[in-house]
C-alpha cells in the first residue's frame, strides 16, 4: 500500500520511486513487523531500532548513475565489497554502509543478506 509521504519523498527524482517500492516490498515480505518512518532526508526501516535507510542523492556526482537510491545499513563490523560506496564508523564497532541501487537487480541476495544481518543486529541493541 502506497503512502502519500512515499510519493512526496520522491518528488525531486520520481524515476527512483520504483526502486524504492521494490526495496520496500522485499523488506515487508521478510520483516512484517517493520515500521517505516519517512522524514525530509531519508526513509527509515525499524524494528526495535532502525536497521535500513533509503535516501536520495543530494546532488549529481561524477561517475554515478543518472537515477539511483542509496541504501544504508548498520553492522558491528565493516563489510568490504565493491558495492559498498562508503563505510563509516561513527561509533566504535558500529559501521554504517552505503550501497547504490540503480536498478532492481541491485536489490539482490548480497544486499538483502546485509539487510538481514543489520535487522538481527538492531534487535540485539
N, CA, C and O atoms as a MOPAC input file, in Angstrom:
PM7 MOZYME 1SCF
protein

 N      0.83200 1    -1.16900 1     0.00000 1
 C      0.00000 1     0.00000 1     0.00000 1
 C      0.89100 1     1.25200 1     0.00000 1
 O      1.80000 1     1.36800 1     0.82300 1
 N      0.63600 1     2.16200 1    -0.89900 1
 C      1.43000 1     3.36000 1    -1.01800 1
 C      0.91800 1     4.44900 1    -0.09000 1
 O     -0.28500 1     4.64700 1     0.07800 1
 N      1.84100 1     5.12000 1     0.48400 1
 C      1.52300 1     6.26500 1     1.33600 1
 C      1.80700 1     7.53100 1     0.53700 1
 O      2.68100 1     7.54100 1    -0.33000 1
 N      1.09100 1     8.56600 1     0.82000 1
 C      1.32400 1     9.84100 1     0.14700 1
 C      2.72200 1    10.35200 1     0.45000 1
 O      3.35100 1    10.97200 1    -0.40700 1
 N      3.22200 1    10.10000 1     1.66600 1
 C      4.57100 1    10.53100 1     2.02500 1
 C      5.62200 1     9.85500 1     1.16000 1
 O      6.62500 1    10.47300 1     0.80500 1
 N      5.39600 1     8.57400 1     0.81400 1
 C      6.32000 1     7.85900 1    -0.07100 1
 C      6.48200 1     8.62600 1    -1.37500 1
 O      7.59700 1     8.89000 1    -1.82600 1
 N      5.37300 1     8.96900 1    -1.95900 1
 C      5.37500 1     9.64200 1    -3.26200 1
 C      6.01800 1    11.02100 1    -3.14000 1
 O      6.83600 1    11.39900 1    -3.97900 1
 N      5.65900 1    11.76100 1    -2.11800 1
 C      6.21100 1    13.10500 1    -1.93900 1
 C      7.71700 1    13.08200 1    -1.73200 1
 O      8.41300 1    13.99000 1    -2.18600 1
 N      8.23100 1    12.06700 1    -1.05900 1
 C      9.66500 1    11.95400 1    -0.82500 1
 C     10.43000 1    11.93400 1    -2.14900 1
 O     11.54800 1    12.44000 1    -2.23500 1
 N      9.82000 1    11.34900 1    -3.17300 1
 C     10.48200 1    11.18300 1    -4.46700 1
 C     10.11800 1    12.26500 1    -5.48200 1
 O     10.36200 1    12.08600 1    -6.67500 1
 N      9.54900 1    13.37000 1    -5.04300 1
 C      9.17400 1    14.45300 1    -5.95600 1
 C     10.33600 1    14.94100 1    -6.81000 1
 O     10.15300 1    15.22200 1    -7.99500 1
 N     11.52400 1    15.04600 1    -6.23300 1
 C     12.67300 1    15.56600 1    -6.96800 1
 C     13.24400 1    14.55300 1    -7.96000 1
 O     13.80100 1    14.93200 1    -8.99100 1
 N     13.10400 1    13.27200 1    -7.64600 1
 C     13.63300 1    12.21800 1    -8.52900 1
 C     12.57100 1    11.12400 1    -8.65500 1
 O     12.74400 1    10.03700 1    -8.10300 1
 N     11.48800 1    11.38900 1    -9.36200 1
 C     10.39500 1    10.41200 1    -9.43900 1
 C     10.78600 1     9.09300 1   -10.11400 1
 O     10.16300 1     8.06300 1    -9.85700 1
 N     11.79700 1     9.11300 1   -10.96200 1
 C     12.22400 1     7.87400 1   -11.62300 1
 C     12.84900 1     6.88400 1   -10.64000 1
 O     12.97800 1     5.70200 1   -10.95600 1
 N     13.23400 1     7.34900 1    -9.46900 1
 C     13.81500 1     6.46800 1    -8.44700 1
 C     12.73700 1     5.76800 1    -7.61600 1
 O     13.02800 1     4.81500 1    -6.89400 1
 N     11.51000 1     6.23500 1    -7.71800 1
 C     10.42600 1     5.69100 1    -6.90400 1
 C     10.22200 1     4.18700 1    -7.09700 1
 O     10.03300 1     3.49000 1    -6.10000 1
 N     10.25000 1     3.64400 1    -8.32500 1
 C     10.08800 1     2.18800 1    -8.48200 1
 C     11.17100 1     1.36700 1    -7.76800 1
 O     10.89200 1     0.26900 1    -7.28800 1
 N     12.38500 1     1.88400 1    -7.69500 1
 C     13.44000 1     1.18300 1    -6.95200 1
 C     13.08500 1     1.10200 1    -5.47400 1
 O     13.21900 1     0.05300 1    -4.84500 1
 N     12.63500 1     2.21200 1    -4.94100 1
 C     12.21600 1     2.22900 1    -3.54300 1
 C     11.07100 1     1.24700 1    -3.29600 1
 O     11.09400 1     0.49100 1    -2.32500 1
 N     10.07700 1     1.26100 1    -4.17100 1
 C      8.93000 1     0.36000 1    -3.99100 1
 C      9.36600 1    -1.10000 1    -3.99600 1
 O      8.85800 1    -1.90500 1    -3.21500 1
 N     10.30600 1    -1.44400 1    -4.87600 1
 C     10.80400 1    -2.82700 1    -4.92300 1
 C     11.54500 1    -3.17400 1    -3.63100 1
 O     11.38400 1    -4.27200 1    -3.09900 1
 N     12.35500 1    -2.24200 1    -3.12800 1
 C     13.07000 1    -2.47200 1    -1.87900 1
 C     12.08400 1    -2.58800 1    -0.71300 1
 O     12.20300 1    -3.48500 1     0.12200 1
 N     11.13300 1    -1.69400 1    -0.66700 1
 C     10.11600 1    -1.70600 1     0.39100 1
 C      9.34000 1    -3.02900 1     0.37900 1
 O      9.04300 1    -3.58000 1     1.43900 1
 N      9.01800 1    -3.53000 1    -0.79200 1
 C      8.30600 1    -4.79900 1    -0.89500 1
 C      9.13500 1    -5.93700 1    -0.32800 1
 O      8.61500 1    -6.78500 1     0.39800 1
 N     10.42600 1    -5.96200 1    -0.65500 1
 C     11.30500 1    -7.00600 1    -0.10200 1
 C     11.38500 1    -6.91200 1     1.42100 1
 O     11.35900 1    -7.92800 1     2.11500 1
 N     11.48100 1    -5.70100 1     1.92600 1
 C     11.51800 1    -5.51100 1     3.38000 1
 C     10.22200 1    -6.01200 1     4.00600 1
 O     10.25500 1    -6.76400 1     4.98000 1
 N      9.09400 1    -5.60600 1     3.45900 1
 C      7.79400 1    -6.00400 1     4.02300 1
 C      7.56900 1    -7.50000 1     3.96000 1
 O      6.94300 1    -8.06400 1     4.85700 1
 N      8.06500 1    -8.15900 1     2.92000 1
 C      7.92600 1    -9.61600 1     2.81200 1
 C      8.75000 1   -10.33900 1     3.87200 1
 O      8.30200 1   -11.33000 1     4.44800 1
 N      9.95800 1    -9.83600 1     4.12300 1
 C     10.85800 1   -10.50700 1     5.05800 1
 C     10.67500 1   -10.08900 1     6.51000 1
 O     10.98300 1   -10.85200 1     7.42600 1
 N     10.17500 1    -8.87800 1     6.71700 1
 C     10.06200 1    -8.33500 1     8.06900 1
 C      8.69700 1    -7.68200 1     8.24600 1
 O      8.59400 1    -6.45600 1     8.19200 1
 N      7.65200 1    -8.46900 1     8.45600 1
 C      6.30000 1    -7.90400 1     8.53900 1
 C      6.09400 1    -6.97500 1     9.73300 1
 O      5.11900 1    -6.22400 1     9.76800 1
 N      6.98900 1    -7.01500 1    10.70200 1
 C      6.85200 1    -6.16200 1    11.88400 1
 C      7.52200 1    -4.80100 1    11.71200 1
 O      7.59800 1    -4.02700 1    12.66600 1
 N      7.99800 1    -4.50700 1    10.52700 1
 C      8.76400 1    -3.27900 1    10.29000 1
 C      7.89000 1    -2.03400 1    10.40400 1
 O      6.71000 1    -2.03400 1    10.05100 1
 N      8.50900 1    -0.98300 1    10.90600 1
 C      7.89900 1     0.33700 1    10.92700 1
 C      8.68100 1     1.19500 1     9.94700 1
 O      9.91200 1     1.18800 1     9.95300 1
 N      7.97000 1     1.92900 1     9.10800 1
 C      8.61600 1     2.79400 1     8.12200 1
 C      8.36800 1     4.23600 1     8.52200 1
 O      7.22800 1     4.66300 1     8.70600 1
 N      9.45700 1     4.97400 1     8.65200 1
 C      9.38100 1     6.37400 1     9.04300 1
 C      9.96000 1     7.20800 1     7.90500 1
 O     11.11000 1     7.02700 1     7.50500 1
 N      9.14700 1     8.12100 1     7.39800 1
 C      9.57800 1     8.97200 1     6.29500 1
 C      9.77000 1    10.37600 1     6.82700 1
 O      8.84500 1    10.99000 1     7.35700 1
 N     10.98900 1    10.87500 1     6.67700 1
 C     11.21500 1    12.26700 1     7.04000 1
 C     11.78800 1    13.00300 1     5.83700 1
 O     11.81700 1    12.45600 1     4.73500 1
 N     12.23000 1    14.20000 1     6.02700 1
 C     12.64400 1    15.03700 1     4.89900 1
 C     13.83600 1    14.47100 1     4.12600 1
 O     13.87800 1    14.58700 1     2.90100 1
 N     14.79500 1    13.86800 1     4.80700 1
 C     16.03300 1    13.45900 1     4.14600 1
 C     16.17700 1    11.95800 1     3.93300 1
 O     17.00200 1    11.53300 1     3.12400 1
 N     15.39800 1    11.14800 1     4.63400 1
 C     15.54800 1     9.69600 1     4.46100 1
 C     14.29300 1     8.96100 1     4.89400 1
 O     13.40900 1     9.49800 1     5.56100 1
 N     14.26500 1     7.70100 1     4.47800 1
 C     13.20700 1     6.78000 1     4.89600 1
 C     13.87400 1     5.70400 1     5.73300 1
 O     14.82200 1     5.06100 1     5.28200 1
 N     13.38900 1     5.50400 1     6.94200 1
 C     13.97200 1     4.53600 1     7.86900 1
 C     13.06900 1     3.32500 1     8.01600 1
 O     11.84500 1     3.44000 1     8.06200 1
 N     13.70000 1     2.16200 1     8.08900 1
 C     13.00500 1     0.90300 1     8.33700 1
 C     13.46500 1     0.42500 1     9.70500 1
 O     14.66000 1     0.24900 1     9.93800 1
 N     12.49500 1     0.21100 1    10.62800 1
 C     12.84900 1    -0.08000 1    12.01500 1
 C     12.10100 1    -1.28600 1    12.55200 1
 O     10.99200 1    -1.59700 1    12.11800 1
 N     12.73300 1    -1.95900 1    13.50800 1
 C     12.06800 1    -2.91300 1    14.38100 1
 C     12.16000 1    -2.26000 1    15.76300 1
 O     11.43300 1    -1.30300 1    16.02900 1
 N     13.01900 1    -2.74100 1    16.63400 1
 C     13.28000 1    -2.01600 1    17.87400 1
 C     14.07300 1    -0.74500 1    17.58200 1
 O     13.87200 1     0.29100 1    18.21600 1
 N     14.96500 1    -0.84300 1    16.62300 1
 C     15.82400 1     0.26400 1    16.20300 1
 C     15.86900 1     0.26200 1    14.66900 1
 O     15.48800 1    -0.72000 1    14.03300 1
 N     16.32500 1     1.33700 1    14.10000 1
 C     16.44100 1     1.39700 1    12.64000 1
 C     17.52500 1     0.43600 1    12.16700 1
 O     18.58800 1     0.32200 1    12.77600 1
 N     17.23100 1    -0.25100 1    11.06700 1
 C     18.19900 1    -1.20700 1    10.52200 1
 C     18.49700 1    -0.96300 1     9.04600 1
 O     19.46700 1    -1.51500 1     8.52900 1
 N     17.70700 1    -0.16500 1     8.36000 1
 C     17.96400 1     0.16200 1     6.96000 1
 C     17.39100 1     1.53600 1     6.66400 1
 O     16.42800 1     1.98600 1     7.28500 1
 N     18.01300 1     2.18100 1     5.69900 1
 C     17.60500 1     3.53400 1     5.32700 1
 C     17.66000 1     3.66400 1     3.80400 1
 O     18.50300 1     3.05400 1     3.14600 1
 N     16.76300 1     4.45500 1     3.26800 1
 C     16.80800 1     4.82300 1     1.84700 1
 C     16.88000 1     6.33700 1     1.79500 1
 O     16.13100 1     7.03700 1     2.47700 1
 N     17.78100 1     6.81800 1     0.98600 1
 C     17.86900 1     8.25100 1     0.78400 1
 C     18.26400 1     8.52500 1    -0.64800 1
 O     18.75500 1     7.64900 1    -1.36000 1
 N     18.03900 1     9.75700 1    -1.05000 1
 C     18.31100 1    10.18300 1    -2.41800 1
 C     19.60000 1    10.98700 1    -2.46300 1
 O     19.98400 1    11.60700 1    -1.47200 1
 N     20.26900 1    10.97800 1    -3.61200 1
 C     21.47300 1    11.81100 1    -3.71800 1
 C     21.11600 1    13.28300 1    -3.52900 1
 O     20.06600 1    13.74900 1    -3.97000 1
 N     21.99800 1    13.98500 1    -2.87800 1
 C     21.78100 1    15.40100 1    -2.61300 1
 C     22.06700 1    16.23000 1    -3.87000 1
 O     21.38700 1    17.21400 1    -4.16000 1
 N     23.08600 1    15.80100 1    -4.59600 1
 C     23.46300 1    16.48100 1    -5.83700 1
 C     24.04100 1    15.45300 1    -6.80700 1
 O     24.40000 1    14.34100 1    -6.41700 1
 N     24.12300 1    15.84300 1    -8.05900 1
 C     24.71500 1    14.95300 1    -9.05600 1
 C     26.20200 1    14.82500 1    -8.78700 1
 O     26.87200 1    15.78600 1    -8.40900 1
 N     26.70600 1    13.60500 1    -8.99200 1
 C     28.12500 1    13.35000 1    -8.78700 1
 C     28.68200 1    12.63900 1   -10.00400 1
 O     28.01100 1    11.80200 1   -10.60900 1
 N     29.89500 1    12.97000 1   -10.35300 1
 C     30.55200 1    12.29500 1   -11.46800 1
 C     30.63400 1    10.80500 1   -11.17900 1
 O     30.76800 1    10.37900 1   -10.03200 1
 N     30.55100 1    10.03700 1   -12.23600 1
 C     30.70000 1     8.58100 1   -12.17700 1
 C     29.60500 1     7.88300 1   -11.36800 1
 O     29.77400 1     6.73900 1   -10.94500 1
 N     28.50300 1     8.56200 1   -11.15900 1
 C     27.34400 1     7.91800 1   -10.53900 1
 C     26.22500 1     7.86900 1   -11.56000 1
 O     26.18100 1     8.69300 1   -12.47300 1
 N     25.31500 1     6.90700 1   -11.41700 1
 C     24.20700 1     6.80600 1   -12.37800 1
 C     23.31900 1     8.05000 1   -12.37000 1
 O     23.35200 1     8.85200 1   -11.43700 1
 N     22.54800 1     8.18400 1   -13.40100 1
 C     21.60400 1     9.30900 1   -13.50400 1
 C     20.50500 1     9.20100 1   -12.44200 1
 O     20.13900 1    10.18800 1   -11.80300 1
 N     19.98600 1     7.97300 1   -12.26800 1
 C     18.90400 1     7.73000 1   -11.31400 1
 C     19.32700 1     6.58700 1   -10.39600 1
 O     19.73800 1     5.52300 1   -10.86200 1
 N     19.22300 1     6.81600 1    -9.09100 1
 C     19.54300 1     5.77300 1    -8.12400 1
 C     19.03000 1     6.16900 1    -6.74300 1
 O     18.68200 1     7.32100 1    -6.48600 1
 N     19.00000 1     5.17700 1    -5.87500 1
 C     18.75600 1     5.42100 1    -4.46200 1
 C     19.97600 1     4.91900 1    -3.70500 1
 O     20.74100 1     4.09600 1    -4.20800 1
 N     20.14200 1     5.41400 1    -2.51600 1
 C     21.21200 1     4.92600 1    -1.65300 1
 C     20.54200 1     4.18000 1    -0.51200 1
 O     19.63400 1     4.68700 1     0.14700 1
 N     21.01800 1     2.96300 1    -0.29900 1
 C     20.51500 1     2.12400 1     0.78900 1
 C     21.63400 1     2.00600 1     1.81400 1
 O     22.76000 1     1.63400 1     1.48400 1
 N     21.31300 1     2.32200 1     3.04300 1
 C     22.29500 1     2.27000 1     4.12200 1
 C     21.83700 1     1.28100 1     5.18700 1
 O     20.64300 1     1.07700 1     5.40300 1
 N     22.81500 1     0.68000 1     5.83900 1
 C     22.52600 1    -0.27300 1     6.91100 1
 C     23.70500 1    -0.29400 1     7.87100 1
 O     24.81700 1     0.08600 1     7.50400 1
 N     23.46600 1    -0.73400 1     9.09500 1
 C     24.49900 1    -0.74800 1    10.11500 1
 C     24.82000 1    -2.14500 1    10.60300 1
 O     23.94300 1    -3.00100 1    10.71800 1
 N     26.09900 1    -2.35800 1    10.88900 1
 C     26.59100 1    -3.63200 1    11.41400 1
 C     27.70700 1    -3.37000 1    12.41900 1
 O     28.28500 1    -2.28300 1    12.42500 1
 N     28.02100 1    -4.34500 1    13.26700 1
 C     29.10700 1    -4.14100 1    14.22100 1
 C     30.48800 1    -4.36700 1    13.60900 1
 O     31.48900 1    -4.33400 1    14.32400 1
 N     30.55400 1    -4.59100 1    12.31800 1
 C     31.80800 1    -4.82500 1    11.60800 1
 C     31.70200 1    -4.21200 1    10.21300 1
 O     30.61300 1    -3.91500 1     9.72200 1
 N     32.86100 1    -4.03400 1     9.59600 1
 C     32.89800 1    -3.44700 1     8.25500 1
 C     32.84100 1    -4.54800 1     7.20400 1
 O     33.53000 1    -5.56300 1     7.30500 1
 N     32.00700 1    -4.32600 1     6.19700 1
 C     31.94400 1    -5.22400 1     5.04200 1
 C     32.79400 1    -4.61600 1     3.94500 1
 O     32.68200 1    -3.42900 1     3.63900 1
 N     33.63400 1    -5.43200 1     3.36400 1
 C     34.42900 1    -4.97300 1     2.22800 1
 C     33.84700 1    -5.60200 1     0.97900 1
 O     33.89300 1    -6.81800 1     0.79100 1
 N     33.30600 1    -4.76000 1     0.14100 1
 C     32.68600 1    -5.19400 1    -1.10900 1
 C     32.77200 1    -4.02900 1    -2.07700 1
 O     32.66100 1    -2.87400 1    -1.66400 1
 N     32.96700 1    -4.31000 1    -3.35800 1
 C     32.97900 1    -3.21600 1    -4.33000 1
 C     31.63800 1    -2.48500 1    -4.41800 1
 O     31.57300 1    -1.37000 1    -4.93600 1
 N     30.58800 1    -3.09800 1    -3.92200 1
 C     29.26300 1    -2.46500 1    -3.94900 1
 C     29.08600 1    -1.42200 1    -2.85700 1
 O     28.20400 1    -0.57000 1    -2.95900 1
 N     29.89800 1    -1.47300 1    -1.82800 1
 C     29.82700 1    -0.50200 1    -0.74900 1
 C     30.54300 1     0.76700 1    -1.23200 1
 O     31.75900 1     0.76300 1    -1.42500 1
 N     29.78900 1     1.83800 1    -1.42200 1
 C     30.40700 1     3.07800 1    -1.90000 1
 C     31.04800 1     3.86400 1    -0.76700 1
 O     31.93400 1     4.68700 1    -0.99500 1
 N     30.59500 1     3.60400 1     0.45500 1
 C     31.19300 1     4.24100 1     1.61200 1
 C     30.82400 1     3.43200 1     2.84800 1
 O     29.70800 1     2.92600 1     2.96700 1
 N     31.77800 1     3.32100 1     3.76000 1
 C     31.53500 1     2.70700 1     5.06500 1
 C     32.19300 1     3.60700 1     6.09900 1
 O     33.36700 1     3.95500 1     5.97600 1
 N     31.43200 1     3.98000 1     7.11400 1
 C     31.95000 1     4.85200 1     8.16500 1
 C     31.68200 1     4.20800 1     9.52400 1
 O     30.72900 1     3.44600 1     9.69100 1
 N     32.52400 1     4.52500 1    10.46900 1
 C     32.39100 1     4.00600 1    11.82900 1
 C     32.10800 1     5.18000 1    12.77100 1
 O     33.02500 1     5.71000 1    13.39800 1
 N     30.82900 1     5.58600 1    12.87000 1
 C     30.51200 1     6.75600 1    13.69900 1
 C     30.72500 1     6.51200 1    15.19500 1
 O     30.92700 1     7.45600 1    15.95900 1
 N     30.67900 1     5.25200 1    15.60400 1
 C     30.93800 1     4.84500 1    16.97500 1
 C     31.78600 1     3.59100 1    16.91500 1
 O     31.73100 1     2.85900 1    15.92700 1
 N     32.56900 1     3.32700 1    17.94900 1
 C     33.38100 1     2.10300 1    17.92500 1
 C     32.51500 1     0.86100 1    17.67600 1
 O     31.48700 1     0.66500 1    18.32500 1
 N     32.94500 1     0.04700 1    16.74200 1
 C     32.27000 1    -1.21100 1    16.38300 1
 C     30.83500 1    -1.00900 1    15.90700 1
 O     29.98400 1    -1.87500 1    16.10800 1
 N     30.57100 1     0.11600 1    15.28600 1
 C     29.26600 1     0.36100 1    14.66900 1
 C     29.51800 1     0.98100 1    13.29500 1
 O     29.80200 1     2.17300 1    13.17500 1
 N     29.40700 1     0.15300 1    12.27600 1
 C     29.70900 1     0.57500 1    10.90700 1
 C     28.42300 1     0.83600 1    10.13400 1
 O     27.49300 1     0.02900 1    10.15800 1
 N     28.38700 1     1.96800 1     9.45400 1
 C     27.28500 1     2.28600 1     8.55300 1
 C     27.79500 1     2.14400 1     7.12400 1
 O     28.79600 1     2.75000 1     6.74200 1
 N     27.09100 1     1.33900 1     6.35000 1
 C     27.46300 1     1.05100 1     4.96300 1
 C     26.45200 1     1.67200 1     4.01300 1
 O     25.25400 1     1.69400 1     4.29200 1
 N     26.94400 1     2.17500 1     2.89200 1
 C     26.08900 1     2.80800 1     1.89200 1
 C     26.26800 1     2.08800 1     0.55600 1
 O     27.39000 1     1.88200 1     0.09300 1
 N     25.15100 1     1.71300 1    -0.04900 1
 C     25.13800 1     0.98600 1    -1.32100 1
 C     24.25600 1     1.75100 1    -2.30200 1
 O     23.17700 1     2.22400 1    -1.94500 1
 N     24.72400 1     1.86400 1    -3.53200 1
 C     23.92300 1     2.48000 1    -4.58600 1
 C     23.10200 1     1.39800 1    -5.27200 1
 O     23.62700 1     0.34800 1    -5.64400 1
 N     21.81400 1     1.66000 1    -5.43600 1
 C     20.93100 1     0.77900 1    -6.21300 1
 C     20.39100 1     1.60400 1    -7.37500 1
 O     19.67400 1     2.58600 1    -7.18400 1
 N     20.74900 1     1.18200 1    -8.57700 1
 C     20.28200 1     1.91500 1    -9.75100 1
 C     19.25200 1     1.13700 1   -10.55000 1
 O     18.60700 1     1.68900 1   -11.44200 1
 N     19.09500 1    -0.14100 1   -10.23600 1
 C     18.04700 1    -0.93200 1   -10.88300 1
 C     17.64900 1    -2.08300 1    -9.96400 1
 O     18.28800 1    -2.33400 1    -8.94200 1
 N     16.59500 1    -2.76600 1   -10.34300 1
 C     16.02400 1    -3.82300 1    -9.49700 1
 C     17.03600 1    -4.93400 1    -9.21400 1
 O     17.03800 1    -5.49600 1    -8.11900 1
 N     17.88900 1    -5.25600 1   -10.17500 1
 C     18.84400 1    -6.35300 1    -9.95700 1
 C     19.84300 1    -6.04000 1    -8.84600 1
 O     20.46800 1    -6.95100 1    -8.30300 1
 N     19.99800 1    -4.76000 1    -8.50500 1
 C     20.87900 1    -4.39600 1    -7.39200 1
 C     20.28600 1    -4.76600 1    -6.03300 1
 O     20.99300 1    -4.76400 1    -5.02500 1
 N     19.00300 1    -5.08100 1    -6.00300 1
 C     18.33500 1    -5.49600 1    -4.76100 1
 C     18.41700 1    -7.01300 1    -4.63800 1
 O     17.40900 1    -7.68700 1    -4.42800 1
 N     19.61200 1    -7.53000 1    -4.77000 1
 C     19.84700 1    -8.96500 1    -4.86700 1
 C     20.11900 1    -9.59500 1    -3.49800 1
 O     20.02100 1    -8.94100 1    -2.46000 1
 N     20.46600 1   -10.89300 1    -3.53000 1
 C     20.71000 1   -11.62600 1    -2.28400 1
 C     21.86100 1   -11.03300 1    -1.47500 1
 O     21.79800 1   -11.00000 1    -0.24600 1
 N     22.90000 1   -10.57000 1    -2.14300 1
 C     24.02700 1    -9.98700 1    -1.41000 1
 C     23.56600 1    -8.80100 1    -0.55800 1
 O     23.88400 1    -8.72300 1     0.62900 1
 N     22.82600 1    -7.89500 1    -1.15800 1
 C     22.32700 1    -6.73700 1    -0.41500 1
 C     21.33100 1    -7.16200 1     0.65800 1
 O     21.41500 1    -6.70900 1     1.80000 1
 N     20.39500 1    -8.02500 1     0.29700 1
 C     19.35900 1    -8.40100 1     1.25700 1
 C     19.92900 1    -9.22800 1     2.41300 1
 O     19.37000 1    -9.20800 1     3.50900 1
 N     21.02000 1    -9.94700 1     2.19200 1
 C     21.69900 1   -10.64200 1     3.29400 1
 C     22.31900 1    -9.63100 1     4.26400 1
 O     22.31300 1    -9.83900 1     5.47700 1
 N     22.84900 1    -8.54400 1     3.72000 1
 C     23.37300 1    -7.47400 1     4.57500 1
 C     22.24600 1    -6.83100 1     5.37600 1
 O     22.41100 1    -6.52400 1     6.55600 1
 N     21.11300 1    -6.63100 1     4.73400 1
 C     19.95700 1    -6.05700 1     5.42300 1
 C     19.48500 1    -7.00600 1     6.52900 1
 O     19.13000 1    -6.56300 1     7.62100 1
 N     19.48200 1    -8.30000 1     6.24600 1
 C     19.08500 1    -9.28900 1     7.26000 1
 C     20.02700 1    -9.24300 1     8.45900 1
 O     19.58000 1    -9.30100 1     9.60500 1
 N     21.32400 1    -9.14100 1     8.19900 1
 C     22.29900 1    -9.05000 1     9.29100 1
 C     22.09000 1    -7.76600 1    10.09500 1
 O     22.21000 1    -7.76900 1    11.32000 1
 N     21.78100 1    -6.68200 1     9.40700 1
 C     21.51900 1    -5.42000 1    10.09000 1
 C     20.24400 1    -5.50700 1    10.93400 1
 O     20.18800 1    -4.97300 1    12.04200 1
 N     19.22900 1    -6.18000 1    10.40500 1
 C     17.98200 1    -6.38400 1    11.14900 1
 C     18.27900 1    -7.12800 1    12.45300 1
 O     17.83500 1    -6.71700 1    13.52500 1
 N     19.02500 1    -8.21200 1    12.35300 1
 C     19.37400 1    -9.00700 1    13.54700 1
 C     20.21200 1    -8.19100 1    14.53100 1
 O     20.00400 1    -8.25000 1    15.74300 1
 N     21.14600 1    -7.44100 1    13.99700 1
 C     21.99900 1    -6.59400 1    14.83700 1
 C     21.15400 1    -5.55600 1    15.59000 1
 O     21.37500 1    -5.30900 1    16.77500 1
 N     20.20000 1    -4.96000 1    14.89800 1
 C     19.37400 1    -3.94300 1    15.55600 1
 C     18.48600 1    -4.54200 1    16.64000 1
 O     18.12900 1    -3.85500 1    17.59800 1
 N     18.12600 1    -5.81300 1    16.50000 1
 C     17.30800 1    -6.47300 1    17.52800 1
 C     18.09500 1    -6.74100 1    18.79700 1
 O     17.51400 1    -6.90500 1    19.87000 1
 N     19.42800 1    -6.78600 1    18.67800 1
 C     20.28600 1    -7.09200 1    19.83400 1
 C     20.69000 1    -5.85100 1    20.61800 1
 O     21.25800 1    -5.96900 1    21.70400 1
 N     20.41100 1    -4.67700 1    20.09300 1
 C     20.82700 1    -3.44400 1    20.77900 1
 C     20.03300 1    -3.25000 1    22.05400 1
 O     20.24100 1    -2.26800 1    22.76800 1

